[in-house]
Amino acid sequence: MAEHAFIPRPERRHRIYRGLVTERQEHIFTWSAVVLVLLYATAWVGAIHEDFEQQRQVAHTPAAPAPAPMPAPSRQITAALTQPAAAPAYLSDAMLNFIDPLRGASGKLRFETIAPGKSIATGAPAGAKAVLTNGDNAVSSDFVAPANPGVYDMAVQLGQATRPIKDFSVVTLVPFAEKQHGRIGLYYLGNWPFESGKRPLKTPAYANPTGFIQVTPENADTLVSEHFKLRDFLTKDQPNVWPKYLLLNPKLVDKLELTIVELETMGHPVRHLRIMSGFRTPEYNYTGGNTQGRANLSRHMYGDASDVFVDNDGNGVMDDLNGDRRVDERDAEVILQAVERVERAHPELIGGVGVYSACCGHGPFTHIDVRGYRARWRGKGSG
């Protein structure tokens, strides 16, 4: 019996120091620690998952192009920025307006004649240069005509900018003094009425010419205006002699262009105003071809007169301008009427007008010049 007596169980020992917490408090502490560990583990797993998702999205997103590097400034730009005053990069239309007066009242002139070393134009932009080109020969100057005669294309240069003047030529003249014994080279011109100086001049318009345009086979088709070329005004002799020499007053060409405008305004379309006779050398004026009706002081010898007729159909004679189904001096009078309108609007172009009837192998025509004073007449033969 004694062996089965009650034996008390040994008292349980707490992992926390005995006497500080109860068993119940120990259980609460243990489970609180478990919960805390679980929360920490959950947060850690979530952070890993979020980082993984961000990396996955980055891996599947196309890479943005890298920003282009800033271009290094060119040497030219750098030099321009460091200079005290940068040169202009262009020439505007307004900066080239100084050429407009050279185009005449019609606005259709394409040439200017000038003696060597003389000023070409005034009013150019400050610091600008004229670049004049004749074939392979290029000359830069302060708008001064080159020493060598010829037909030059012109451009304007300002700083780094260069701009050509479209449809315009500078013609440097061969000085009158180059004529010796009536010739320049092989080309025979003769002598002007008052060249000897023994007779008084009738007016300044009859003074000796300043110089001549040298015309070659290469430049003969140079346009002097919208409708006319250098070759249109050449004397009709010495066909095989080159170079030839020509006098041509830009005012005459301007007046012819304005006459075309007036004829069209009057209802007479002009596709071709034919120059029957332009410049005539003194030799040709006195002896060449049909000399009937030619004046000893003809303005043709001074390059400011032309005999013209409208020849739209190209048959070599005047067209029926007045519509009466006849070709006679009345058609030449239609041109006279147009010239009268031009002179009223532009008195600086005043001059002579002669109406000629058909004669001596040619049809009717009208003489037009810019002698500087009004003159009117009728006649037969050459104007």
Beta strands, then each sheet from edge to edge (+ up, - down):
strand 1: 111-114
strand 2: 129-134
strand 3: 137-141
strand 4: 150-158
strand 5: 161-172
strand 6: 174-175
strand 7: 183-184
strand 8: 187-188
strand 9: 211-215
strand 10: 244-246
strand 11: 273-277
strand 12: 305-310
strand 13: 352-356
strand 14: 365-369
strand 15: 375-379
sheet 1: 1+ 5+ 4- 2+ 3-
sheet 2: 6+ 9- 10+
sheet 3: 7+ 8-
sheet 4: 11+ 12- 14+ 13- 15-
end
